[in-house]
């Protein structure tokens, strides 16, 4: 697809951080944030909801701390994992807080994550 791209040199999957990003995705971003909001919204019990909420907000706290030390999840380069996180964060307050009751905190309560989204 590089022949069709406006920026064919952009590498969203840089080899020097592939393992680090894959681990962060597998352990935190996908299961506890991207899917975590859905685990909260579609919880079948109060206990399930409580566990999903704890995982989600512990992960947001971790990501807030991580991004306070570096611009992107892979350091100084924008990658596929930043894009994956962005897609959930940009909808967090207007959609997930309202409809999935992920309302322990709002994205605006995370200044670093809010800046990451660019709001």
C-alpha positions, 0 to 999 in steps of 0.5 A: 500500500506504500504506493498509495500512501501520502507518507510511504515512509511512515512506519507504524510498526517499528522493529526496535519497539515491536516486542515492547508494544506487543506486550503493552497491547496484550497485557493492557491496551487491548484487554483492559482499555479497548475491550475494557470499556465493553467489559464494563458496559456489558457486565453481567453482574456487579462483581464483573462490572467492579472488576472491569472498572478496576482493570480499566482505571488501573490501566488508565492510571498506568498509561497516564504515568507512562505518557507523562515520561514519553510522548508516545507509547513507543517512546518518541515515535507514533505507532499502531498502538498509539492509534489503537489507544487514541480510538478508545480515548477519543470516545471515552467521555462522550460515549463510554462514560455516558452509556457504559457507565465508566464514570469513576473518572472522565478523560478530562481528569487525566491531563496527560491522556487528554493531551495525548488525544489532542483535545 
